[in-house]
Each structure stands twice: as C-alpha cells, then as structure tokens.
Amino acid sequence: DVGIMIGFGLDDCDWLTDFTQKLHNYVVSLQDLPKINQIPSMKSALNDCDIDEVNQPSIEHFWTKYFHLHRPVKLTNCINHWPATTKWKDLNYFMQIGAYRTVPIELGRTYDDDDWGQNLFQFGDFIKEFMTGGGDEKVTKAYLAQHDLFDQIPLLKKDFLIPDYCAISSHDPVIKSWIGPKGTISTMHTDDKSNILAQVMGEKLIILASPSESDNLYPYEGMLNNTTQVDAENLDFEKFPL
C-alpha cells in the first residue's frame, strides 16, 4: 500500500493494486474479522440553505444556470442508484474489502491547527477505533480526507458512477474520498478545481462564501493561502472585523 500511495503517477501500477487486493483477501480468509456495529443513525438537519435546490437537472440546465455562471447548487436524487448508498451503510463491507490495507489518516481537529498531523493506519483499525462510537468521546479526531482511496482499492469504484455533470469540464475528474466520524472538519478554503460533493452516507454542513469575499475571510499567508483563518461556525468580529 505504501508503494501504491508513493507510486501514483506511474504509467502502470494496475498489477500492484491487483496483487495487493489478492494478498489482502488471502489474509482475510485466514482469520475471522471482528464484527463492526452499524454506523449510528443520524437525524437529518433542517435545510437552512439559501442556494437553489434542483432535482436531477439536465446537463444543459446545470451548465447554463449554474456551472457557466459559477453559481453553487444543491442537486438531489442524483446518486440514489449507486450501490454505495446501500453497501456503505455496513462498515463490515469496508472491513471485508480493506481491513488490512494501509491508509493515511489526518489526526487533529482541523488541518490548520498546530497539533494537526498525519499517520498511517490499517483501514480496519481506523474503523474500529474512530468510526464505531460517533466520535464524541474522542479527544483526537481522525479523518481519511481527500485520499485516492478508489485508485488504491479499485473494488470500491464499482460502487459508484462518475456523475454525468462532470462531462462539461475540460479536465478528467479527480476522485477523492472523505470518511470520518462525527465532528470532523475541513477548514473553510478554496480549491483550484470545481467541486461536486457526493454525500453518500451521513450528513455534512457546508458553509459557502462568494469568491468576491475572499479578502474578508482573512486567508493565511504562505502555503495555506487558500485557507481562511476564520472559524466560520464561531465568528470573532474583534479579531476579524471584516
């Protein structure tokens, strides 16, 4: 797995991902995996949202009304047909496919905190330690964030489809994964690519600001110049008056 993660960008590493999956499956066959409880059920939050919500728009509608105009939109009922929406409810599914695979895990509240760091975990250990209790009792938050999990474990690619809306971009889509317990946070930031977030399980609070307001969000200087210093959920107007 470390070889796969370090070696991405090589022209041909399919043999390595295939071999690693076969090796993992062999290890699983030799022993009984621990039974993992289901993800705790969540109550849907109120949809306090002032952007448009559109049910399965056509690609033309998505392009003309939103993407072309750089307007955010919430799309509904677009991924209901994905096998992931049922398979991923059971954490034992992930255990069976990837319990002994090595993945990078972010440790800490947010990536701009001083005590934030990363470490390598077996996927199964990450699930057992951080994903089964809702996360409230954990002092340290753990997040499998923006990782090329589906390149590392191609079996999971069979559980979803690339949305047709990605076809309007001139670039091939880059597919990342975010898996974490309750309370994980990505600091408010900008990206150099347009984003489609497919929320397969659980719920996520998204806070958006117009690009014209970037200076008023006090971006860091240096390497984190795409990230705001402002805690968007707990505004401090004395420290950040704009």
N, C-alpha and C positions, 0 to 999 in steps of 0.2 A: 504493500500500500504506500509506503514512503516513496518507493521507486516510481509509482504511478503519479503521486502528487508532485514530486520533483520533476518528473519527466514529461509533463504535459507540454505540448508544442512540438514534440517529436512527430514525424510523419506517420509512424505506425507503431502503436502500442496496444492494438487490439489483442494480440496474443497474450500480453501481460495481464490485461483485465480479465480475459477468459480463464487464464491459468489461476489467477488469484481467487476467482469465484469458485472454481472447481476445488481448489485447496480448502477454501472456507467450508464448502458443502461437505467435504470429507471429514473435516474436524467436527462439524455439527453431527454427522452420522455416528460418531464415536461416543457421544455423550448426550445426556438429556439437558436441554436448555431450561433454565429457570422460567417458571410461568410468570408473566408480567400482567398486572392488572390493567384494565382498560383506562384510557385517558379520562380523568374526571370530567363529567358533563359540565357544560358552561351555559349560562343564561345569556341569550342574545341581548346586547346593549341596545338602547334606543338609537335610532338612526338620526342623530343630530348632525345633519350634513347639508351644506348649502351648495354642493355641486350637483350637477344633473345625475340622475339615476336612469339608465336606459336598459331595457330588456332585449337582449340579443339583437343589437342593431346590425344592419348590413355593413359590409366593409366600406361601401361608398358613404353611408351615413356617418360612420365612425371617422372616416378621413375628412369629409367636408366640414362636419360640425365640431370636431374635437382635435384630432391629431394635427391637421393642417393649420389650425388656429392656436395650437399649443394650449388647449383647454383641458383640464382634468375632467374625468368622467368615471362614474361607477357603473360597471357592466354587471348585469345579473343573469343568472341561469345560462351561463356560457360554458361551465365545466361540469354540469350535472352528470354527463355521460362518461366522465373519466372513471376508470376502475379505481383510481386513487381515492376517490371520495368515499368508497366503502372499505377498501383494503387497508387504508392507512389508519382507520379507526382502531385497529387492533395492533398494539405495539409488538405483539408476538410475531406478527408478519415481518416487521423490521428485524427482529431477533433472528428469525429463521434465515433471512437473506444475508444479514450483515453483522451478526453479534460479534464476530471476531475480527471484523475489519477495523483498520486504524483510521481515525478521522481527526481533523483539527478542531478544537473546541475553544471558543473565547470564554475567558473567566473574568468576571467583574461586572459591575452594573452597566457601564457604557464604555465604548472604546476610547473615549477621550478622558476617562478617569486615570489618575496617577497609578492606581493599583490594578489596572487592566492588564491582562496578558493572554497568551495562548498556550495550549498544551495539547499533546496527542493522547487520545483516549481510544480504547476499544469501543466501538459503537454500542455494544451491549452494556458496557459499564456506564457509559453516558446515560443510556435509557434507564438503567436500574437506579442510578444514583440521583438523577435530576428530573426525570420525566414522569415518575410514578406518584409523586406526592403533591403535585400542584405548584411546588417551588416556594411556598410561603415560608417554610421552615429553614430554607437555605440562606445562609449569610452570603455565600458566594453564588452569583448567578452564572449559569453555564449556557452557552448558545452555540449551536452549529450554524454559523452565519455565513452567507454569501460564499458557499463552498460548491465546488464542481462535483457534487455527490453523484450525479447521474452519469457523469463520464467515468467516475471511479467504479460505480456499481450499475452497469448498463441495464441490469434486470429491472431496475426501478423505472427506466424510461418507458417500459411497456405499460405503465400505469397511467400515463397522461399523453396528451397530444399538444403540439405547439399550436397555440391559437391562430386562426386564420388572419387575425388582425395584424400579426407580425409580418405578413407578406407585404404590407405597404412600405416597410422600411427598406432602405437600400443596403442594409447590413444584415448578415446572418444573425439570428437571435443567440444571445449568450444566456444559457440557462443555469441559474444558481438556486441553491436550496437554503431555507431558513427553518430550523427545527429547534424548539426550545420550550421550556416550562413557562408557567405564568410569571410575568414580571420582567421578561427580557425586553431590552430597549435598544433601538438603533437611534443614536443621536441625530437630530434634525440636520440634514445635509443635502447637497446637490450631487447629481451624477452626470457623467458625460454622455450618457445614452438615455433615450426614452425608456420608460419602465412600464411593464404590465405586471401587476402583482396578482397572482392566482392564489387566493386563500383557500387551501384545500381542507384544512381542519382548524378548529378553534376560532379565535377572533383576534383582530389586531386594530388598535387605534391608530389612525393615520392623521397627522396634522400637516396641512399644506399651507404654503405661503406663495404669493406671486413672485416670480423672479425679479420683478421691479423692487421688491422689498429686501433684497439680499443684504444690502449695506446696513439696513436697520436690524438685521439679525446677528450682527457682530461676528463675522467669520474669524476663525483663528488665522494667525499668520503662519507662513511656512507650510509644512507638509499637510496640515489639516485645514488648508484654506478653503476646502469645500464643506466645512463643518461649522455649525454655529456654536457659540459659547453659551447661548441662551437655553435654559431649561424650559421648553415650550409648555409644559404642564404646570410649572410653578414660576410664573413671570416675576422678575425682580426689577421693578422700574427705577429703583435707586441706583442699582449697578448698571442697568441697561435702559436708560430713559427713552430711547427711540423705539 
